[in-house]
Amino acid sequence: MLTLKSEHKKHIHFLVEQSTNVLQDFCKLGLDYLHNGPNFKLYNVAAQKLDIQPEDVRCTVEGLINLLLESCKCKLSTSDFRDSIIALGFSEDHEVLLTKLYTTKQSEISEILPTLGVKLQEYQSMEWRFETQISSRSLLSQVTPLVVLDFSLRNNVQQKIEHVIVQTDANNLLHITEELEQALQDGRSQHLRKIARSIR
């Protein structure tokens, strides 16, 4: 389930209290923002209708965009996105509208991410090898073989492959693997979702 910073929650809290029609209008403003950037003329019109400041409209639009961007970055499933929306305080009608927006625009937003300066690196491949010292006159103790990992990551902004080299021993590598597997299992658990929902 998605976790937003308090500042971002504050920006979208205005939408929680609005009607479905108003939320739908903000969804349109958000999509326009993604393609064309901020449109202050539209923000002024919306501000007059809602009797608020144009700056408040801008912050709300950016808060909604951030919600969609973070959800796409985390590759939330439809059910996880729905849980996140409900946890933020949106009504069922709002949840249906926002979930439809997310599912229909997810691939499009994911394609836009690199152009927005979000520097996401994609895993391409990994090579590994053992390194150990075979013999030495000064070798008085047992040698621990090392595992060298070469991660190839694609930089979507610069369109190039970057390499990250990690060196560790077999015991540490096994421990890291176990911790990552446990973290993945914990992240999928219903218990963790309930905890995250209760502290929002």
N, C-alpha and C positions, 0 to 999 in steps of 0.2 A: 504494500500500500504506500502511496505517495506521502512524503513528508515535506511540507513547505516551511520556509522561514516565516517568522511572525509578521515581518513587513509585508510579505506577499499575501499572507492570509488577510491582513488588514485591507489591502487593496481590493480583494474580491469579496470582502464581507458585505459591501454595499449591494452586490448582486443577490445575496442570500435573501434580502428583504424586499426585493422587487418582484413584479409580476412576471409571468412567463413571456409576455410580449416584450417587456423591457429587456429581459435577458436575451431574447432572440435578436433584438436590435443590437445589443452589445456583441453578440456572436458575429453579426455581419460587420461591425466595426473592427472586430478582432481579425477577421479574415482579410479585410481591406488593409489593415496594418501589416499583415504578413507579406502581402504582395506589393504594397506601395509605400509603406512607412506611415508615420503618424499623419493624420489629416485633421488639422486644427479647425478647419471650417466646419467639418462634420461634428467635431467635439463641441463647438460653440452652439450649434443647432440643438444637439442632444442636451446640453447643459440648460438651455432655455426651457426646453420641454419638461425637464425634471427639476427645474429650479435649484440647480447646484452650480458649482464653479466648473469652468472648462478643464481646469487642472485636475479636478476630481474625476472627470470623465476619462481623461488621459491615463491617470493612475489605475483606474478600474479596467480599462482596455488592456493596459500592459500587465495587470495582474492576471487577467483571463488568458492572455497569450502565454505568460509564464507557466500557468497551470498546464496548458496544452504542451508546451515545449518540454517541461520537466517530465510529463507523462510519457512523451515520445522518447525522450532520452533514456528513461528507465524501462521502456518497452513494456508498459503495463498492459496486461490482458484486459479485456472488456470488464470482467468481473472485478478485477482489482481497481480499475478506474472508477467503476460504479461505487465500490466501497469507499474510495477516497472522497468522492463527491458527497456522499451521504455523511461521512465523518466531518466534512467542512460545514455542515449545517443546511445544505440545500434540500429543498422539498423533493418529493418523488417526481413531480412534473418537471422541475428543473433538472433533476438527474437524468430523466429520459432525453431531454433536449441536449444536454451537454454530452451524454454518452453517444448519442447519434452523431453529434458534431465530431467527437473524437474518432469514432470508428470510420466515418466517411472521409475524414481529412488526415488520418494518421500517416498514411504513406506520403501524402503531399507535404505535410509538415516535416517529416523525416528528411525529405529531399531538400527542403529549404534550410534546415539546420546549419549545414556548412556555410551557406551564404550569409548567415546571421552572425558569423564570427564565433560560433560555438565549435571549438577545436576538439572534435571527437576523433579518437584514434581507433581504428578497427583492427582486430586481430587477423593476421594473415596466415602465419605459420610459426613453427617452433622447431629448432634443431637443438640437440643436446649431445654431450659427450662426457666420458669419464676422464679425469686427469689425475695422475698419481706419479709419484717419484719411484722409479723401479729400484734404483740402488744408489748408495752413496757411502763413501768411506767414513763420513762423520755421522751417519744415520744410526742413532742409538735407541730409537723408540719406534713403535709401530706406526706406519703411515696410514692416514685416513684418506681414502679416495675422495675427490671432489667432483661434483656434478656441475657442469657449465651449461646454462640454458641461454639460447639466443632467440629472443622473441622478435619476430618481424611484425611491425605495426604500420598500418597505412595512415598517413596524415591526409585527411580529406580536404584540408584547406590548401596545402602546398602540393597535393597530389604526388607524394613521394613516400617511399618505404623507409621507416626509421627502425633501428635495431637497439634493443635493450638487452644488455648482457647481465645475467645473474649467476653468481657462483655460490654454491652451498654444498654441505655434505649430505649424504644419503639420509641420515637421521632427521636433520632439519627439514629436508624436502618431504619426507614422509609426514612429519608433524604439520607442515604447512598444508599439505594435501588433505589431511584429516580435518584440520580447522576449517578450510574452505568448504569441504563437503558438509560439515556440520552447520556452517553458516547458511548454506543454500537450503538445507532442510528446515532450519529454524525460520528462514525468511518465508517459506511456503506454508508454515503452520498456521492453522486457524487461531491458535492461542496467541501468537504474536500479533495478528491482525486485531484481535480484541483488545490487547494491551495498548496498541498504537491508537485505536479508536477512543479508548477511555481517557487518554492523556491529552487529547486535542481540546 
